[in-house]
Amino acid sequence: MRGWLFKAAQNARNWQKRYCILRPEGIFYFSDDKSLSDPRGIIPILGLISLSLATTTAAQKKMPTRFCFSINRRNPKTPSDDFCRLFAAESEEQKLWWLAAIRLAKVSKYMNNKK
């Protein structure tokens, strides 16, 4: 899956529109859809503990849309690798597609590692 999402900075105060690609290794995000060889960052799929809808109002976090979700990752071996990332889609449908695709990728990655 690929497309545009808003991604919150780590302080959740600033949001940037990022072109995102879901691959087996994780979610790769880019500044634009032209320079796909140089990702701005990667969110690994393995180790995700939850995907959830953001419950704060758009005004509280200055969210760009009301179609927000969070990705949480926990690594018990290295707690410094734990994180929570906020994303916002441009529509409810787009948000649901991303959530479904990430869940599927997470299960697929987990099953492949069990072999």
C-alpha positions as CSV (number, residue, x, y, z in Angstrom):
1,M,0.0,0.0,0.0
2,R,1.2,3.5,-0.7
3,G,-0.2,7.0,-0.5
4,W,-0.1,10.4,1.3
5,L,-0.5,10.6,5.1
6,F,0.2,13.4,7.6
7,K,2.8,12.3,10.2
8,A,3.2,14.1,13.5
9,A,6.7,15.1,14.6
10,Q,7.8,13.4,17.8
11,N,6.5,16.3,19.9
12,A,3.1,15.8,18.2
13,R,2.9,19.6,17.6
14,N,4.0,19.8,14.0
15,W,2.6,17.7,11.2
16,Q,4.2,17.0,7.8
17,K,2.5,15.5,4.8
18,R,4.6,12.4,3.9
19,Y,4.3,9.9,1.1
20,C,4.2,6.5,2.8
21,I,4.8,3.0,1.4
22,L,4.0,-0.1,3.4
23,R,6.6,-2.9,2.7
24,P,7.2,-6.2,4.5
25,E,9.9,-4.5,6.6
26,G,7.8,-1.6,7.7
27,I,6.3,1.8,6.8
28,F,8.7,3.9,4.7
29,Y,8.0,7.6,4.6
30,F,9.3,10.1,2.1
31,S,9.1,13.9,1.6
32,D,7.5,13.4,-1.8
33,D,6.5,10.7,-4.2
34,K,9.4,11.5,-6.6
35,S,12.5,10.6,-4.5
36,L,11.5,7.1,-3.4
37,S,15.1,5.9,-3.0
38,D,15.8,8.1,0.0
39,P,13.3,7.5,2.8
40,R,13.0,10.1,5.6
41,G,12.4,7.2,8.0
42,I,11.2,3.7,8.6
43,I,8.7,2.4,11.2
44,P,9.4,-1.4,11.6
45,I,6.4,-3.7,11.5
46,L,7.8,-6.4,13.8
47,G,7.3,-5.4,17.4
48,L,4.2,-3.3,16.9
49,I,2.0,-3.8,19.9
50,S,-1.0,-1.8,18.8
51,L,-2.7,0.2,16.2
52,S,-5.4,2.5,17.5
53,L,-7.5,5.5,16.6
54,A,-6.3,8.7,18.1
55,T,-8.8,9.8,20.7
56,T,-7.8,13.4,21.2
57,T,-9.7,16.0,19.3
58,A,-8.1,17.6,16.3
59,A,-7.9,20.9,18.0
60,Q,-6.0,19.5,21.0
61,K,-3.1,18.2,19.0
62,K,-3.5,20.5,16.0
63,M,-4.2,17.5,13.9
64,P,-4.6,18.2,10.2
65,T,-7.7,16.0,9.9
66,R,-10.0,14.1,12.2
67,F,-9.0,10.7,10.6
68,C,-6.1,10.0,12.9
69,F,-4.5,6.8,14.1
70,S,-1.4,5.9,16.2
71,I,1.2,3.2,15.8
72,N,2.8,1.9,19.0
73,R,5.9,-0.2,19.2
74,R,7.5,-1.8,22.3
75,N,10.8,-3.6,22.5
76,P,11.2,-5.2,25.9
77,K,14.9,-5.8,25.3
78,T,15.7,-2.2,24.5
79,P,13.0,0.1,26.0
80,S,14.7,3.1,24.4
81,D,13.4,1.8,21.1
82,D,9.7,2.2,22.2
83,F,7.7,4.7,20.4
84,C,4.3,6.0,19.5
85,R,3.7,7.7,16.1
86,L,0.6,9.6,15.1
87,F,-0.7,9.7,11.6
88,A,-3.7,11.3,9.9
89,A,-5.4,10.3,6.7
90,E,-7.4,12.5,4.4
91,S,-10.5,10.4,4.7
92,E,-12.1,7.8,7.0
93,E,-11.9,5.3,4.1
94,Q,-8.2,5.9,3.6
95,K,-7.6,5.6,7.4
96,L,-9.4,2.2,7.5
97,W,-7.4,0.9,4.5
98,W,-4.1,1.9,6.1
99,L,-5.1,0.2,9.5
100,A,-6.2,-3.0,7.7
101,A,-3.0,-3.1,5.6
102,I,-0.7,-2.5,8.6
103,R,-2.5,-5.2,10.6
104,L,-2.1,-7.7,7.7
105,A,1.5,-6.8,7.3
106,K,2.1,-7.2,11.0
107,V,0.5,-10.7,11.1
108,S,2.4,-11.8,7.9
109,K,5.7,-10.6,9.3
110,Y,5.1,-12.4,12.6
111,M,4.1,-15.7,10.8
112,N,7.2,-15.5,8.6
113,N,9.4,-15.1,11.6
114,K,7.9,-18.2,13.3
115,K,9.0,-20.5,10.4
